């Protein structure tokens, strides 16, 4: 566990360079790819890209590392990967796990709206898919489909700058991203021609047109144009939070009646699947979702970005600031909450779900799938790291299925739903105490500080020995101490009845 934590922390420092100098220094290995695998949740598979590096090559790779403070410790990463692999039975080596042939890996193919998709990973309607060349490049790299940037009949005039990020101090890494961009700036004829060419050139890929109208006539006309272009489905953008005109985007998504009417208008006008996109800028997402369902929606996608404010002057437009949409890792728990509310709704049946919000790794995608989504859409992670993350999304999810012995992705769709209940029905008669692993504890006292000032004063700390101790008579089993421990030294004991305390 200590090794794993170190690997992920060190990999997080990597700049993910293009044509990485560290890999150019190695003739038979690819350290940059190994580090990227670690960064995106595939540490146990990274060995295949670094195992054959000689000591001299590793030294050269580390010396050539581009960095802002100190080089990535590539030699140490390689040593940990090799040591971990040698000590992992019965798997033999990390390389053996990673290099299973394509035939040995489970297929990620899955049906969505009755359409066969090669995998569940789609580009979300956004800046990551605004022209033919971008989408074609993503398809070539392995993305299964695209929800193309929203097409409308309005004159879209964007501002500059239009993005901002909430970042980890001193790094370019961000955990939340604010986006003021609206819809496609292309004429509608241009965008529909792009979609037509994409479907002609990539017939096995799934092309979805995202549209937004302001009247019944516009919704119908845009949907018909999409169908004529040969797309597989049409997404109805009821959710964009930064439209400059009232009555568009999330203004519609917050109004269940409008969602119902516009969905029904489109459903009556086209034969391809219709997918309303829900807004999170609402307290009860089930109200518009049920409107979409009763109007005949084939699927529902959620969520779009969350209305937010950032105060950094770098995002000011001519010294003015405004409210716009937030995405990225920080919004994932909120997105999962909205997906859960819809998939647990007994009135919404036989509708597929497309999950959006903070998806960066295969494990993020897995969480949406386990709550009932049959595909996921990715935007912010692509904007930060590029289309190349598809490699680890596919590899990680395939490896997860293989290790579990799951034959097909559809078998795990919604498998976690039964584990969710209401707060009223949670077990309040038992307790789980934290447990300290003395070998991992380094005596920093973080658990003590947090418990004293933010918990129940249930940890004692001996400053002479620098050893924390759980005070069982005061501990309520909140596990704040586990969350703040930097080394993973705090685990959990067995659950026991409270009356046995």
Secondary structure, 3 states (H helix, E strand, C coil): CHHHHHHHHHHCCCCCCCCCHHHHCCCCCCHHHHHHHHHCCCHHHHHHHCCCCCHHHHHHHHHCCCCCCCCCCHHHHHHHHHHHHHCCCCCCCHHHHHCCCCCCCCECCEEECCEEECCCEEECCCCCCCCHHHHHHHHHHCCCEEEEEEECCCCCCCCCCCEEEEECCCCCCEEEEEECCCCCCCCHHHHHHHHHHHHHHCCCCEEEEEECCCCHHHHHHHHHHHHHCCCCEEEEECCCCCCCCCCCCHHHHCCHHHHHHHHHHHHHHCCCEEEEECCCCCCCHHHHHHHHHHCCCCEEEECCCEEECCCCHHHCECCECCCEEEECHHHHHHHHHHHHHHHCCCCCCCCEEEEECCCCCHHHHHHHHHCCCCEEEECHHHHHHCHHHHHHHHHHHHHHHHHHCCCEHHHHCCCCHHHCCCHHHCCCCEEEEEEECCCCCCCCCHHHHHHHHHCCCCEEEECCCCEEEECCCCCCCCCHHHHHCCCCCEEEEEEEEHHHC
